[in-house]
Amino acid sequence: MKAARMHEYGKPLVLEDIPVPDIAEDEVLVQVKACGMCRSDVQLIDGYFRPYGDLKPPLTLGHEITGSACSATN
């Protein structure tokens, strides 16, 4: 699947292919049709949240999504 990934703080995102994640029985796999970035994504890239928890890249950004539920085999 395609994902916008942050590899370094303060650097542009990289669009790359990553494996579709495994899901548990109580989770839903969503086929994303569109995704947007919000202010918290930009702040994360800029390092705003680092004093509260330094997340280790690479990170997949974009939690503002729309799509449809699908099976793990789609």
Predicted model as a PDB file, atoms N, CA, C, CB and O in Angstrom, pLDDT in the B-factor column:
MODEL        1                                                                  
ATOM      1  N   MET A   1       0.843  -1.170   0.000  1.00 89.00           N  
ATOM      2  CA  MET A   1       0.000   0.000   0.000  1.00 89.00           C  
ATOM      3  C   MET A   1       0.889   1.235   0.000  1.00 89.00           C  
ATOM      4  CB  MET A   1      -0.959  -0.003   1.213  1.00 89.00           C  
ATOM      5  O   MET A   1       2.033   1.176   0.452  1.00 89.00           O  
ATOM      6  N   LYS A   2       0.380   2.336  -0.496  1.00 89.00           N  
ATOM      7  CA  LYS A   2       1.110   3.603  -0.494  1.00 89.00           C  
ATOM      8  C   LYS A   2       0.924   4.285   0.862  1.00 89.00           C  
ATOM      9  CB  LYS A   2       0.625   4.533  -1.655  1.00 89.00           C  
ATOM     10  O   LYS A   2      -0.154   4.234   1.455  1.00 89.00           O  
ATOM     11  N   ALA A   3       1.973   4.910   1.331  1.00 91.00           N  
ATOM     12  CA  ALA A   3       1.914   5.628   2.602  1.00 91.00           C  
ATOM     13  C   ALA A   3       2.842   6.831   2.567  1.00 91.00           C  
ATOM     14  CB  ALA A   3       2.285   4.697   3.773  1.00 91.00           C  
ATOM     15  O   ALA A   3       3.937   6.765   2.009  1.00 91.00           O  
ATOM     16  N   ALA A   4       2.399   7.934   3.166  1.00 92.00           N  
ATOM     17  CA  ALA A   4       3.248   9.113   3.342  1.00 92.00           C  
ATOM     18  C   ALA A   4       4.003   8.905   4.649  1.00 92.00           C  
ATOM     19  CB  ALA A   4       2.403  10.465   3.356  1.00 92.00           C  
ATOM     20  O   ALA A   4       3.402   8.863   5.723  1.00 92.00           O  
ATOM     21  N   ARG A   5       5.314   8.777   4.551  1.00 95.00           N  
ATOM     22  CA  ARG A   5       6.119   8.419   5.721  1.00 95.00           C  
ATOM     23  C   ARG A   5       7.112   9.519   6.080  1.00 95.00           C  
ATOM     24  CB  ARG A   5       6.866   7.112   5.467  1.00 95.00           C  
ATOM     25  O   ARG A   5       7.743  10.130   5.218  1.00 95.00           O  
ATOM     26  N   MET A   6       7.222   9.746   7.379  1.00 96.00           N  
ATOM     27  CA  MET A   6       8.202  10.683   7.901  1.00 96.00           C  
ATOM     28  C   MET A   6       9.415   9.873   8.347  1.00 96.00           C  
ATOM     29  CB  MET A   6       7.613  11.539   9.082  1.00 96.00           C  
ATOM     30  O   MET A   6       9.319   9.029   9.238  1.00 96.00           O  
ATOM     31  N   HIS A   7      10.559  10.142   7.715  1.00 97.00           N  
ATOM     32  CA  HIS A   7      11.790   9.437   8.073  1.00 97.00           C  
ATOM     33  C   HIS A   7      12.683  10.272   8.982  1.00 97.00           C  
ATOM     34  CB  HIS A   7      12.554   9.050   6.819  1.00 97.00           C  
ATOM     35  O   HIS A   7      13.508   9.730   9.717  1.00 97.00           O  
ATOM     36  N   GLU A   8      12.519  11.596   8.930  1.00 95.00           N  
ATOM     37  CA  GLU A   8      13.294  12.504   9.781  1.00 95.00           C  
ATOM     38  C   GLU A   8      12.441  13.694  10.148  1.00 95.00           C  
ATOM     39  CB  GLU A   8      14.590  12.966   9.076  1.00 95.00           C  
ATOM     40  O   GLU A   8      11.645  14.174   9.340  1.00 95.00           O  
ATOM     41  N   TYR A   9      12.606  14.169  11.363  1.00 94.00           N  
ATOM     42  CA  TYR A   9      11.931  15.400  11.764  1.00 94.00           C  
ATOM     43  C   TYR A   9      12.427  16.550  10.894  1.00 94.00           C  
ATOM     44  CB  TYR A   9      12.172  15.703  13.272  1.00 94.00           C  
ATOM     45  O   TYR A   9      13.619  16.639  10.598  1.00 94.00           O  
ATOM     46  N   GLY A  10      11.524  17.422  10.490  1.00 95.00           N  
ATOM     47  CA  GLY A  10      11.885  18.603   9.722  1.00 95.00           C  
ATOM     48  C   GLY A  10      12.158  18.357   8.250  1.00 95.00           C  
ATOM     49  O   GLY A  10      12.551  19.284   7.543  1.00 95.00           O  
ATOM     50  N   LYS A  11      11.962  17.139   7.767  1.00 96.00           N  
ATOM     51  CA  LYS A  11      12.220  16.806   6.365  1.00 96.00           C  
ATOM     52  C   LYS A  11      10.901  16.481   5.662  1.00 96.00           C  
ATOM     53  CB  LYS A  11      13.209  15.608   6.254  1.00 96.00           C  
ATOM     54  O   LYS A  11       9.923  16.122   6.318  1.00 96.00           O  
ATOM     55  N   PRO A  12      10.868  16.604   4.332  1.00 95.00           N  
ATOM     56  CA  PRO A  12       9.640  16.276   3.595  1.00 95.00           C  
ATOM     57  C   PRO A  12       9.251  14.805   3.762  1.00 95.00           C  
ATOM     58  CB  PRO A  12       9.817  16.598   2.106  1.00 95.00           C  
ATOM     59  O   PRO A  12      10.102  13.941   3.975  1.00 95.00           O  
ATOM     60  N   LEU A  13       7.960  14.546   3.661  1.00 94.00           N  
ATOM     61  CA  LEU A  13       7.467  13.174   3.706  1.00 94.00           C  
ATOM     62  C   LEU A  13       7.887  12.434   2.440  1.00 94.00           C  
ATOM     63  CB  LEU A  13       5.929  13.148   3.866  1.00 94.00           C  
ATOM     64  O   LEU A  13       8.139  13.048   1.403  1.00 94.00           O  
ATOM     65  N   VAL A  14       7.960  11.113   2.538  1.00 96.00           N  
ATOM     66  CA  VAL A  14       8.311  10.260   1.411  1.00 96.00           C  
ATOM     67  C   VAL A  14       7.112   9.356   1.133  1.00 96.00           C  
ATOM     68  CB  VAL A  14       9.615   9.419   1.704  1.00 96.00           C  
ATOM     69  O   VAL A  14       6.620   8.676   2.034  1.00 96.00           O  
ATOM     70  N   LEU A  15       6.639   9.350  -0.122  1.00 95.00           N  
ATOM     71  CA  LEU A  15       5.557   8.464  -0.517  1.00 95.00           C  
ATOM     72  C   LEU A  15       6.181   7.136  -0.922  1.00 95.00           C  
ATOM     73  CB  LEU A  15       4.702   9.077  -1.680  1.00 95.00           C  
ATOM     74  O   LEU A  15       6.981   7.074  -1.856  1.00 95.00           O  
ATOM     75  N   GLU A  16       5.805   6.064  -0.206  1.00 95.00           N  
ATOM     76  CA  GLU A  16       6.433   4.777  -0.474  1.00 95.00           C  
ATOM     77  C   GLU A  16       5.450   3.631  -0.301  1.00 95.00           C  
ATOM     78  CB  GLU A  16       7.630   4.576   0.436  1.00 95.00           C  
ATOM     79  O   GLU A  16       4.379   3.799   0.284  1.00 95.00           O  
ATOM     80  N   ASP A  17       5.821   2.472  -0.810  1.00 96.00           N  
ATOM     81  CA  ASP A  17       5.025   1.261  -0.643  1.00 96.00           C  
ATOM     82  C   ASP A  17       5.443   0.574   0.647  1.00 96.00           C  
ATOM     83  CB  ASP A  17       5.191   0.305  -1.859  1.00 96.00           C  
ATOM     84  O   ASP A  17       6.630   0.379   0.907  1.00 96.00           O  
ATOM     85  N   ILE A  18       4.440   0.209   1.457  1.00 94.00           N  
ATOM     86  CA  ILE A  18       4.691  -0.555   2.675  1.00 94.00           C  
ATOM     87  C   ILE A  18       3.700  -1.716   2.703  1.00 94.00           C  
ATOM     88  CB  ILE A  18       4.558   0.346   3.964  1.00 94.00           C  
ATOM     89  O   ILE A  18       2.673  -1.656   2.026  1.00 94.00           O  
ATOM     90  N   PRO A  19       3.981  -2.769   3.469  1.00 94.00           N  
ATOM     91  CA  PRO A  19       3.062  -3.906   3.525  1.00 94.00           C  
ATOM     92  C   PRO A  19       1.729  -3.522   4.179  1.00 94.00           C  
ATOM     93  CB  PRO A  19       3.707  -5.067   4.291  1.00 94.00           C  
ATOM     94  O   PRO A  19       1.678  -2.662   5.059  1.00 94.00           O  
ATOM     95  N   VAL A  20       0.659  -4.176   3.730  1.00 90.00           N  
ATOM     96  CA  VAL A  20      -0.644  -4.014   4.380  1.00 90.00           C  
ATOM     97  C   VAL A  20      -0.518  -4.644   5.767  1.00 90.00           C  
ATOM     98  CB  VAL A  20      -1.822  -4.683   3.534  1.00 90.00           C  
ATOM     99  O   VAL A  20      -0.062  -5.781   5.885  1.00 90.00           O  
ATOM    100  N   PRO A  21      -0.919  -3.917   6.824  1.00 86.00           N  
ATOM    101  CA  PRO A  21      -0.748  -4.466   8.174  1.00 86.00           C  
ATOM    102  C   PRO A  21      -1.685  -5.642   8.444  1.00 86.00           C  
ATOM    103  CB  PRO A  21      -0.983  -3.378   9.212  1.00 86.00           C  
ATOM    104  O   PRO A  21      -2.775  -5.727   7.878  1.00 86.00           O  
ATOM    105  N   ASP A  22      -1.244  -6.539   9.313  1.00 90.00           N  
ATOM    106  CA  ASP A  22      -2.118  -7.611   9.786  1.00 90.00           C  
ATOM    107  C   ASP A  22      -3.140  -6.996  10.723  1.00 90.00           C  
ATOM    108  CB  ASP A  22      -1.306  -8.747  10.499  1.00 90.00           C  
ATOM    109  O   ASP A  22      -2.840  -6.049  11.450  1.00 90.00           O  
ATOM    110  N   ILE A  23      -4.353  -7.540  10.704  1.00 89.00           N  
ATOM    111  CA  ILE A  23      -5.388  -7.025  11.600  1.00 89.00           C  
ATOM    112  C   ILE A  23      -5.896  -8.144  12.495  1.00 89.00           C  
ATOM    113  CB  ILE A  23      -6.554  -6.401  10.797  1.00 89.00           C  
ATOM    114  O   ILE A  23      -5.874  -9.314  12.115  1.00 89.00           O  
ATOM    115  N   ALA A  24      -6.352  -7.778  13.683  1.00 90.00           N  
ATOM    116  CA  ALA A  24      -6.916  -8.738  14.634  1.00 90.00           C  
ATOM    117  C   ALA A  24      -8.410  -8.909  14.358  1.00 90.00           C  
ATOM    118  CB  ALA A  24      -6.677  -8.273  16.101  1.00 90.00           C  
ATOM    119  O   ALA A  24      -8.997  -8.158  13.580  1.00 90.00           O  
ATOM    120  N   GLU A  25      -9.008  -9.893  14.999  1.00 88.00           N  
ATOM    121  CA  GLU A  25     -10.431 -10.168  14.807  1.00 88.00           C  
ATOM    122  C   GLU A  25     -11.330  -9.003  15.205  1.00 88.00           C  
ATOM    123  CB  GLU A  25     -10.819 -11.385  15.592  1.00 88.00           C  
ATOM    124  O   GLU A  25     -12.424  -8.851  14.662  1.00 88.00           O  
ATOM    125  N   ASP A  26     -10.881  -8.186  16.141  1.00 89.00           N  
ATOM    126  CA  ASP A  26     -11.706  -7.065  16.613  1.00 89.00           C  
ATOM    127  C   ASP A  26     -11.323  -5.742  15.932  1.00 89.00           C  
ATOM    128  CB  ASP A  26     -11.574  -6.921  18.135  1.00 89.00           C  
ATOM    129  O   ASP A  26     -11.686  -4.673  16.423  1.00 89.00           O  
ATOM    130  N   GLU A  27     -10.601  -5.802  14.820  1.00 88.00           N  
ATOM    131  CA  GLU A  27     -10.197  -4.618  14.077  1.00 88.00           C  
ATOM    132  C   GLU A  27     -10.819  -4.639  12.682  1.00 88.00           C  
ATOM    133  CB  GLU A  27      -8.659  -4.531  13.985  1.00 88.00           C  
ATOM    134  O   GLU A  27     -11.302  -5.673  12.221  1.00 88.00           O  
ATOM    135  N   VAL A  28     -10.801  -3.490  12.023  1.00 87.00           N  
ATOM    136  CA  VAL A  28     -11.336  -3.363  10.674  1.00 87.00           C  
ATOM    137  C   VAL A  28     -10.232  -2.821   9.776  1.00 87.00           C  
ATOM    138  CB  VAL A  28     -12.597  -2.436  10.645  1.00 87.00           C  
ATOM    139  O   VAL A  28      -9.555  -1.853  10.124  1.00 87.00           O  
ATOM    140  N   LEU A  29     -10.059  -3.448   8.628  1.00 88.00           N  
ATOM    141  CA  LEU A  29      -9.122  -2.950   7.626  1.00 88.00           C  
ATOM    142  C   LEU A  29      -9.900  -2.009   6.713  1.00 88.00           C  
ATOM    143  CB  LEU A  29      -8.453  -4.130   6.810  1.00 88.00           C  
ATOM    144  O   LEU A  29     -10.942  -2.388   6.178  1.00 88.00           O  
ATOM    145  N   VAL A  30      -9.408  -0.794   6.531  1.00 88.00           N  
ATOM    146  CA  VAL A  30     -10.077   0.203   5.698  1.00 88.00           C  
ATOM    147  C   VAL A  30      -9.248   0.456   4.456  1.00 88.00           C  
ATOM    148  CB  VAL A  30     -10.308   1.520   6.476  1.00 88.00           C  
ATOM    149  O   VAL A  30      -8.060   0.766   4.542  1.00 88.00           O  
ATOM    150  N   GLN A  31      -9.882   0.322   3.298  1.00 87.00           N  
ATOM    151  CA  GLN A  31      -9.228   0.684   2.045  1.00 87.00           C  
ATOM    152  C   GLN A  31      -9.380   2.194   1.910  1.00 87.00           C  
ATOM    153  CB  GLN A  31      -9.847  -0.089   0.799  1.00 87.00           C  
ATOM    154  O   GLN A  31     -10.478   2.687   1.651  1.00 87.00           O  
ATOM    155  N   VAL A  32      -8.296   2.921   2.083  1.00 87.00           N  
ATOM    156  CA  VAL A  32      -8.326   4.377   2.082  1.00 87.00           C  
ATOM    157  C   VAL A  32      -8.497   4.885   0.658  1.00 87.00           C  
ATOM    158  CB  VAL A  32      -7.042   4.955   2.715  1.00 87.00           C  
ATOM    159  O   VAL A  32      -7.758   4.501  -0.248  1.00 87.00           O  
ATOM    160  N   LYS A  33      -9.484   5.755   0.479  1.00 89.00           N  
ATOM    161  CA  LYS A  33      -9.738   6.373  -0.828  1.00 89.00           C  
ATOM    162  C   LYS A  33      -9.124   7.774  -0.897  1.00 89.00           C  
ATOM    163  CB  LYS A  33     -11.256   6.446  -1.103  1.00 89.00           C  
ATOM    164  O   LYS A  33      -8.722   8.231  -1.968  1.00 89.00           O  
ATOM    165  N   ALA A  34      -9.057   8.439   0.237  1.00 88.00           N  
ATOM    166  CA  ALA A  34      -8.468   9.778   0.303  1.00 88.00           C  
ATOM    167  C   ALA A  34      -7.968  10.017   1.718  1.00 88.00           C  
ATOM    168  CB  ALA A  34      -9.499  10.876  -0.115  1.00 88.00           C  
ATOM    169  O   ALA A  34      -8.518   9.483   2.681  1.00 88.00           O  
ATOM    170  N   CYS A  35      -6.927  10.819   1.836  1.00 86.00           N  
ATOM    171  CA  CYS A  35      -6.338  11.109   3.136  1.00 86.00           C  
ATOM    172  C   CYS A  35      -5.838  12.546   3.138  1.00 86.00           C  
ATOM    173  CB  CYS A  35      -5.186  10.119   3.466  1.00 86.00           C  
ATOM    174  O   CYS A  35      -5.268  13.017   2.153  1.00 86.00           O  
ATOM    175  N   GLY A  36      -6.052  13.225   4.233  1.00 87.00           N  
ATOM    176  CA  GLY A  36      -5.565  14.585   4.357  1.00 87.00           C  
ATOM    177  C   GLY A  36      -4.638  14.719   5.548  1.00 87.00           C  
ATOM    178  O   GLY A  36      -4.636  13.887   6.456  1.00 87.00           O  
ATOM    179  N   MET A  37      -3.863  15.766   5.527  1.00 86.00           N  
ATOM    180  CA  MET A  37      -3.011  16.083   6.669  1.00 86.00           C  
ATOM    181  C   MET A  37      -3.670  17.183   7.471  1.00 86.00           C  
ATOM    182  CB  MET A  37      -1.585  16.505   6.215  1.00 86.00           C  
ATOM    183  O   MET A  37      -4.302  18.080   6.913  1.00 86.00           O  
ATOM    184  N   CYS A  38      -3.524  17.113   8.762  1.00 90.00           N  
ATOM    185  CA  CYS A  38      -4.065  18.164   9.610  1.00 90.00           C  
ATOM    186  C   CYS A  38      -2.912  18.847  10.355  1.00 90.00           C  
ATOM    187  CB  CYS A  38      -5.115  17.586  10.611  1.00 90.00           C  
ATOM    188  O   CYS A  38      -1.741  18.513  10.175  1.00 90.00           O  
ATOM    189  N   ARG A  39      -3.273  19.780  11.166  1.00 93.00           N  
ATOM    190  CA  ARG A  39      -2.271  20.558  11.888  1.00 93.00           C  
ATOM    191  C   ARG A  39      -1.357  19.680  12.744  1.00 93.00           C  
ATOM    192  CB  ARG A  39      -2.953  21.591  12.762  1.00 93.00           C  
ATOM    193  O   ARG A  39      -0.154  19.928  12.822  1.00 93.00           O  
ATOM    194  N   SER A  40      -1.923  18.655  13.387  1.00 92.00           N  
ATOM    195  CA  SER A  40      -1.085  17.809  14.237  1.00 92.00           C  
ATOM    196  C   SER A  40      -0.034  17.048  13.426  1.00 92.00           C  
ATOM    197  CB  SER A  40      -1.955  16.821  15.012  1.00 92.00           C  
ATOM    198  O   SER A  40       1.057  16.789  13.934  1.00 92.00           O  
ATOM    199  N   ASP A  41      -0.340  16.682  12.167  1.00 93.00           N  
ATOM    200  CA  ASP A  41       0.664  16.050  11.311  1.00 93.00           C  
ATOM    201  C   ASP A  41       1.817  17.009  11.040  1.00 93.00           C  
ATOM    202  CB  ASP A  41       0.032  15.588   9.986  1.00 93.00           C  
ATOM    203  O   ASP A  41       2.984  16.628  11.132  1.00 93.00           O  
ATOM    204  N   VAL A  42       1.491  18.240  10.709  1.00 94.00           N  
ATOM    205  CA  VAL A  42       2.519  19.254  10.432  1.00 94.00           C  
ATOM    206  C   VAL A  42       3.346  19.522  11.686  1.00 94.00           C  
ATOM    207  CB  VAL A  42       1.871  20.570   9.926  1.00 94.00           C  
ATOM    208  O   VAL A  42       4.569  19.648  11.615  1.00 94.00           O  
ATOM    209  N   GLN A  43       2.672  19.608  12.838  1.00 94.00           N  
ATOM    210  CA  GLN A  43       3.399  19.830  14.091  1.00 94.00           C  
ATOM    211  C   GLN A  43       4.311  18.649  14.418  1.00 94.00           C  
ATOM    212  CB  GLN A  43       2.414  20.068  15.245  1.00 94.00           C  
ATOM    213  O   GLN A  43       5.406  18.836  14.947  1.00 94.00           O  
ATOM    214  N   LEU A  44       3.860  17.439  14.105  1.00 93.00           N  
ATOM    215  CA  LEU A  44       4.693  16.268  14.337  1.00 93.00           C  
ATOM    216  C   LEU A  44       5.960  16.338  13.492  1.00 93.00           C  
ATOM    217  CB  LEU A  44       3.913  14.983  14.027  1.00 93.00           C  
ATOM    218  O   LEU A  44       7.058  16.091  13.992  1.00 93.00           O  
ATOM    219  N   ILE A  45       5.810  16.673  12.217  1.00 94.00           N  
ATOM    220  CA  ILE A  45       6.970  16.809  11.329  1.00 94.00           C  
ATOM    221  C   ILE A  45       7.938  17.863  11.859  1.00 94.00           C  
ATOM    222  CB  ILE A  45       6.517  17.175   9.901  1.00 94.00           C  
ATOM    223  O   ILE A  45       9.154  17.672  11.834  1.00 94.00           O  
ATOM    224  N   ASP A  46       7.386  18.980  12.340  1.00 95.00           N  
ATOM    225  CA  ASP A  46       8.218  20.078  12.848  1.00 95.00           C  
ATOM    226  C   ASP A  46       8.863  19.777  14.199  1.00 95.00           C  
ATOM    227  CB  ASP A  46       7.389  21.328  12.965  1.00 95.00           C  
ATOM    228  O   ASP A  46       9.699  20.550  14.665  1.00 95.00           O  
ATOM    229  N   GLY A  47       8.488  18.667  14.832  1.00 94.00           N  
ATOM    230  CA  GLY A  47       9.082  18.309  16.122  1.00 94.00           C  
ATOM    231  C   GLY A  47       8.389  18.908  17.326  1.00 94.00           C  
ATOM    232  O   GLY A  47       8.923  18.842  18.434  1.00 94.00           O  
ATOM    233  N   TYR A  48       7.216  19.492  17.144  1.00 94.00           N  
ATOM    234  CA  TYR A  48       6.487  20.163  18.224  1.00 94.00           C  
ATOM    235  C   TYR A  48       6.229  19.235  19.414  1.00 94.00           C  
ATOM    236  CB  TYR A  48       5.164  20.704  17.698  1.00 94.00           C  
ATOM    237  O   TYR A  48       6.295  19.676  20.561  1.00 94.00           O  
ATOM    238  N   PHE A  49       5.936  17.956  19.156  1.00 92.00           N  
ATOM    239  CA  PHE A  49       5.562  17.028  20.225  1.00 92.00           C  
ATOM    240  C   PHE A  49       6.749  16.292  20.845  1.00 92.00           C  
ATOM    241  CB  PHE A  49       4.585  16.023  19.693  1.00 92.00           C  
ATOM    242  O   PHE A  49       6.557  15.509  21.775  1.00 92.00           O  
ATOM    243  N   ARG A  50       7.948  16.518  20.367  1.00 92.00           N  
ATOM    244  CA  ARG A  50       9.111  15.780  20.875  1.00 92.00           C  
ATOM    245  C   ARG A  50       9.328  15.911  22.374  1.00 92.00           C  
ATOM    246  CB  ARG A  50      10.339  16.242  20.170  1.00 92.00           C  
ATOM    247  O   ARG A  50       9.743  14.933  22.996  1.00 92.00           O  
ATOM    248  N   PRO A  51       9.073  17.061  22.995  1.00 93.00           N  
ATOM    249  CA  PRO A  51       9.256  17.132  24.452  1.00 93.00           C  
ATOM    250  C   PRO A  51       8.304  16.212  25.221  1.00 93.00           C  
ATOM    251  CB  PRO A  51       9.062  18.559  24.923  1.00 93.00           C  
ATOM    252  O   PRO A  51       8.569  15.886  26.378  1.00 93.00           O  
ATOM    253  N   TYR A  52       7.218  15.797  24.605  1.00 93.00           N  
ATOM    254  CA  TYR A  52       6.211  14.977  25.275  1.00 93.00           C  
ATOM    255  C   TYR A  52       6.368  13.492  24.973  1.00 93.00           C  
ATOM    256  CB  TYR A  52       4.830  15.430  24.872  1.00 93.00           C  
ATOM    257  O   TYR A  52       5.746  12.663  25.637  1.00 93.00           O  
ATOM    258  N   GLY A  53       7.170  13.147  24.006  1.00 89.00           N  
ATOM    259  CA  GLY A  53       7.402  11.762  23.625  1.00 89.00           C  
ATOM    260  C   GLY A  53       8.063  11.732  22.262  1.00 89.00           C  
ATOM    261  O   GLY A  53       7.418  12.010  21.252  1.00 89.00           O  
ATOM    262  N   ASP A  54       9.322  11.403  22.224  1.00 81.00           N  
ATOM    263  CA  ASP A  54      10.092  11.405  20.979  1.00 81.00           C  
ATOM    264  C   ASP A  54       9.790  10.121  20.217  1.00 81.00           C  
ATOM    265  CB  ASP A  54      11.625  11.538  21.259  1.00 81.00           C  
ATOM    266  O   ASP A  54      10.364   9.071  20.506  1.00 81.00           O  
ATOM    267  N   LEU A  55       8.886  10.209  19.243  1.00 88.00           N  
ATOM    268  CA  LEU A  55       8.523   9.054  18.434  1.00 88.00           C  
ATOM    269  C   LEU A  55       9.641   8.756  17.449  1.00 88.00           C  
ATOM    270  CB  LEU A  55       7.190   9.294  17.691  1.00 88.00           C  
ATOM    271  O   LEU A  55      10.228   9.668  16.868  1.00 88.00           O  
ATOM    272  N   LYS A  56       9.925   7.502  17.268  1.00 90.00           N  
ATOM    273  CA  LYS A  56      11.035   7.089  16.403  1.00 90.00           C  
ATOM    274  C   LYS A  56      10.534   6.841  14.983  1.00 90.00           C  
ATOM    275  CB  LYS A  56      11.720   5.817  16.960  1.00 90.00           C  
ATOM    276  O   LYS A  56       9.688   5.973  14.768  1.00 90.00           O  
ATOM    277  N   PRO A  57      11.048   7.597  14.011  1.00 92.00           N  
ATOM    278  CA  PRO A  57      10.692   7.365  12.605  1.00 92.00           C  
ATOM    279  C   PRO A  57      11.220   6.010  12.133  1.00 92.00           C  
ATOM    280  CB  PRO A  57      11.251   8.496  11.710  1.00 92.00           C  
ATOM    281  O   PRO A  57      12.132   5.462  12.752  1.00 92.00           O  
ATOM    282  N   PRO A  58      10.668   5.460  11.052  1.00 95.00           N  
ATOM    283  CA  PRO A  58       9.676   6.097  10.189  1.00 95.00           C  
ATOM    284  C   PRO A  58       8.271   6.026  10.775  1.00 95.00           C  
ATOM    285  CB  PRO A  58       9.691   5.454   8.819  1.00 95.00           C  
ATOM    286  O   PRO A  58       7.904   5.056  11.438  1.00 95.00           O  
ATOM    287  N   LEU A  59       7.498   7.067  10.516  1.00 93.00           N  
ATOM    288  CA  LEU A  59       6.109   7.151  10.961  1.00 93.00           C  
ATOM    289  C   LEU A  59       5.211   7.356   9.748  1.00 93.00           C  
ATOM    290  CB  LEU A  59       5.918   8.302  11.992  1.00 93.00           C  
ATOM    291  O   LEU A  59       5.565   8.090   8.826  1.00 93.00           O  
ATOM    292  N   THR A  60       4.058   6.711   9.750  1.00 92.00           N  
ATOM    293  CA  THR A  60       3.069   6.909   8.700  1.00 92.00           C  
ATOM    294  C   THR A  60       2.100   7.972   9.174  1.00 92.00           C  
ATOM    295  CB  THR A  60       2.327   5.581   8.348  1.00 92.00           C  
ATOM    296  O   THR A  60       1.455   7.812  10.210  1.00 92.00           O  
ATOM    297  N   LEU A  61       1.992   9.063   8.416  1.00 88.00           N  
ATOM    298  CA  LEU A  61       1.134  10.173   8.804  1.00 88.00           C  
ATOM    299  C   LEU A  61      -0.163  10.150   7.998  1.00 88.00           C  
ATOM    300  CB  LEU A  61       1.865  11.513   8.609  1.00 88.00           C  
ATOM    301  O   LEU A  61      -0.294   9.432   7.007  1.00 88.00           O  
ATOM    302  N   GLY A  62      -1.113  10.961   8.457  1.00 83.00           N  
ATOM    303  CA  GLY A  62      -2.386  11.100   7.772  1.00 83.00           C  
ATOM    304  C   GLY A  62      -3.477  10.296   8.433  1.00 83.00           C  
ATOM    305  O   GLY A  62      -3.742   9.165   8.025  1.00 83.00           O  
ATOM    306  N   HIS A  63      -4.114  10.849   9.438  1.00 81.00           N  
ATOM    307  CA  HIS A  63      -5.186  10.139  10.131  1.00 81.00           C  
ATOM    308  C   HIS A  63      -6.570  10.683   9.765  1.00 81.00           C  
ATOM    309  CB  HIS A  63      -4.978  10.229  11.635  1.00 81.00           C  
ATOM    310  O   HIS A  63      -7.576  10.226  10.309  1.00 81.00           O  
ATOM    311  N   GLU A  64      -6.629  11.638   8.863  1.00 87.00           N  
ATOM    312  CA  GLU A  64      -7.894  12.185   8.373  1.00 87.00           C  
ATOM    313  C   GLU A  64      -8.228  11.434   7.089  1.00 87.00           C  
ATOM    314  CB  GLU A  64      -7.809  13.754   8.129  1.00 87.00           C  
ATOM    315  O   GLU A  64      -7.850  11.864   6.000  1.00 87.00           O  
ATOM    316  N   ILE A  65      -8.941  10.303   7.217  1.00 87.00           N  
ATOM    317  CA  ILE A  65      -9.142   9.431   6.059  1.00 87.00           C  
ATOM    318  C   ILE A  65     -10.613   9.234   5.727  1.00 87.00           C  
ATOM    319  CB  ILE A  65      -8.497   8.088   6.305  1.00 87.00           C  
ATOM    320  O   ILE A  65     -11.493   9.480   6.551  1.00 87.00           O  
ATOM    321  N   THR A  66     -10.856   8.789   4.512  1.00 88.00           N  
ATOM    322  CA  THR A  66     -12.153   8.293   4.082  1.00 88.00           C  
ATOM    323  C   THR A  66     -11.899   7.053   3.243  1.00 88.00           C  
ATOM    324  CB  THR A  66     -12.959   9.381   3.280  1.00 88.00           C  
ATOM    325  O   THR A  66     -10.913   6.978   2.510  1.00 88.00           O  
ATOM    326  N   GLY A  67     -12.790   6.086   3.353  1.00 86.00           N  
ATOM    327  CA  GLY A  67     -12.593   4.856   2.611  1.00 86.00           C  
ATOM    328  C   GLY A  67     -13.732   3.891   2.844  1.00 86.00           C  
ATOM    329  O   GLY A  67     -14.827   4.284   3.247  1.00 86.00           O  
ATOM    330  N   SER A  68     -13.465   2.629   2.588  1.00 86.00           N  
ATOM    331  CA  SER A  68     -14.478   1.599   2.788  1.00 86.00           C  
ATOM    332  C   SER A  68     -13.844   0.388   3.450  1.00 86.00           C  
ATOM    333  CB  SER A  68     -15.140   1.204   1.448  1.00 86.00           C  
ATOM    334  O   SER A  68     -12.667   0.092   3.246  1.00 86.00           O  
ATOM    335  N   ALA A  69     -14.653  -0.311   4.254  1.00 79.00           N  
ATOM    336  CA  ALA A  69     -14.163  -1.513   4.938  1.00 79.00           C  
ATOM    337  C   ALA A  69     -13.947  -2.602   3.903  1.00 79.00           C  
ATOM    338  CB  ALA A  69     -15.161  -1.989   6.045  1.00 79.00           C  
ATOM    339  O   ALA A  69     -14.697  -2.703   2.932  1.00 79.00           O  
ATOM    340  N   CYS A  70     -12.919  -3.417   4.112  1.00 77.00           N  
ATOM    341  CA  CYS A  70     -12.630  -4.498   3.188  1.00 77.00           C  
ATOM    342  C   CYS A  70     -12.036  -5.656   3.974  1.00 77.00           C  
ATOM    343  CB  CYS A  70     -11.668  -4.034   2.060  1.00 77.00           C  
ATOM    344  O   CYS A  70     -11.736  -5.521   5.160  1.00 77.00           O  
ATOM    345  N   SER A  71     -11.871  -6.768   3.325  1.00 63.00           N  
ATOM    346  CA  SER A  71     -11.244  -7.905   3.986  1.00 63.00           C  
ATOM    347  C   SER A  71      -9.733  -7.764   3.882  1.00 63.00           C  
ATOM    348  CB  SER A  71     -11.719  -9.247   3.364  1.00 63.00           C  
ATOM    349  O   SER A  71      -9.228  -6.946   3.113  1.00 63.00           O  
ATOM    350  N   ALA A  72      -9.033  -8.546   4.644  1.00 54.00           N  
ATOM    351  CA  ALA A  72      -7.567  -8.494   4.652  1.00 54.00           C  
ATOM    352  C   ALA A  72      -6.979  -8.982   3.331  1.00 54.00           C  
ATOM    353  CB  ALA A  72      -7.015  -9.331   5.804  1.00 54.00           C  
ATOM    354  O   ALA A  72      -5.797  -8.762   3.067  1.00 54.00           O  
ATOM    355  N   THR A  73      -7.781  -9.638   2.503  1.00 52.00           N  
ATOM    356  CA  THR A  73      -7.269 -10.166   1.245  1.00 52.00           C  
ATOM    357  C   THR A  73      -7.472  -9.199   0.080  1.00 52.00           C  
ATOM    358  CB  THR A  73      -7.937 -11.485   0.934  1.00 52.00           C  
ATOM    359  O   THR A  73      -7.004  -9.488  -1.021  1.00 52.00           O  
ATOM    360  N   ASN A  74      -8.146  -8.067   0.272  1.00 46.00           N  
ATOM    361  CA  ASN A  74      -8.370  -7.097  -0.828  1.00 46.00           C  
ATOM    362  C   ASN A  74      -7.155  -6.270  -1.079  1.00 46.00           C  
ATOM    363  CB  ASN A  74      -9.544  -6.182  -0.522  1.00 46.00           C  
ATOM    364  O   ASN A  74      -7.164  -5.411  -1.961  1.00 46.00           O  
TER     365      ASN A  74                                                      
ENDMDL                                                                          
END                                                                             
